[in-house]
Amino acid sequence: MPISPLLEESNLTPEKQEALKAAFSNTERRKTVGVLAGEEALPTLEEFWDLENRSRPIGKVLWSAYSFALTRAAGIAVVDEAVMVGTEVLIRHPEGKTRARIVDLPLAP
């Protein structure tokens, strides 16, 4: 939802509304995606894991589990808006790195 309608309904002064609009326009946009890894289970996720593409951070894994239906490790991540489905990524977790691929949601066989 655009921020302008929300600001128009607020009791903020025009100056404060403009400051919020400027801050909002500089905010990095994110989206939620699926992540499919290999056939081996990932370690227990106790904190969010970094996602990398070409050694550049592009997001965080927020949830992961082994999917018996998909016969592989799967997860939900939040990534930069520009990241496309099919992008190959590395998941950085406490036991090392795991190759994975960005996929659409829902995660389904």
C-alpha positions in Angstrom: 0.0 0.0 0.0 1.4 3.5 -0.8 2.2 5.6 2.2 0.5 8.8 0.9 -3.1 7.8 1.8 -2.0 6.8 5.3 -0.3 10.1 5.8 -3.3 12.1 4.6 -5.4 10.5 7.3 -2.8 11.2 10.0 -2.6 14.3 12.2 1.0 15.0 11.2 2.0 18.4 10.0 2.8 18.7 6.3 6.5 18.9 7.1 6.5 15.7 9.1 4.5 14.0 6.3 7.1 15.0 3.7 9.9 13.8 6.0 8.2 10.4 6.3 7.6 10.2 2.5 11.3 10.9 1.9 12.3 8.2 4.4 9.9 5.7 3.0 11.1 6.3 -0.6 14.7 5.5 0.5 13.7 2.2 2.1 15.0 -0.9 0.5 12.1 -3.0 -0.8 11.8 -6.6 0.1 9.6 -9.6 -0.8 8.9 -13.1 0.6 10.0 -16.1 -1.4 10.6 -19.8 -1.0 14.1 -21.4 -0.9 14.8 -25.0 -1.9 18.1 -26.6 -0.9 19.5 -30.0 -1.3 18.4 -33.4 -0.1 20.2 -33.1 3.2 18.5 -31.5 6.2 19.7 -28.1 7.3 20.7 -27.5 10.9 18.1 -26.2 13.4 17.3 -22.5 12.6 17.8 -20.7 15.9 18.5 -17.3 14.3 17.9 -15.9 10.8 20.5 -17.0 8.2 22.1 -14.8 5.6 21.4 -15.5 1.9 24.1 -14.6 -0.6 24.3 -14.4 -4.4 27.8 -14.0 -5.8 29.2 -13.2 -2.3 26.6 -10.3 -1.9 24.0 -10.4 0.8 20.5 -10.4 -0.7 18.3 -11.5 2.2 17.6 -13.7 5.3 16.1 -17.2 5.7 13.4 -16.8 8.3 12.2 -20.4 8.5 13.5 -23.8 7.3 12.6 -27.5 7.6 13.1 -30.7 5.8 10.1 -31.4 3.5 9.3 -35.0 3.1 6.9 -34.1 0.3 9.6 -32.2 -1.6 12.4 -34.6 -0.5 14.7 -31.7 0.3 15.3 -28.9 2.7 12.9 -25.9 2.2 12.5 -22.5 3.7 10.9 -19.1 3.6 13.1 -16.0 3.1 12.9 -12.3 2.7 15.0 -11.0 -0.1 15.7 -7.8 -2.0 12.8 -7.0 -4.4 15.1 -7.4 -7.5 15.9 -11.1 -6.7 14.3 -13.3 -9.3 12.8 -16.8 -9.0 15.4 -19.3 -10.1 18.3 -17.3 -8.6 21.0 -19.6 -7.2 22.0 -18.6 -3.7 24.1 -19.7 -0.7 22.5 -20.1 2.7 25.1 -19.2 5.4 24.3 -21.2 8.6 26.2 -22.2 11.7 27.5 -25.4 10.1 28.7 -23.7 6.9 27.1 -22.9 3.5 24.4 -24.7 1.5 23.5 -24.1 -2.1 19.9 -23.3 -2.7 17.5 -21.8 -5.3 14.8 -19.1 -4.9 11.3 -20.4 -5.8 7.8 -19.1 -5.8 5.4 -19.7 -2.9 3.6 -21.8 -2.0 6.2 -24.5 -1.7 4.6 -27.5 -3.5 5.7 -30.7 -5.2 
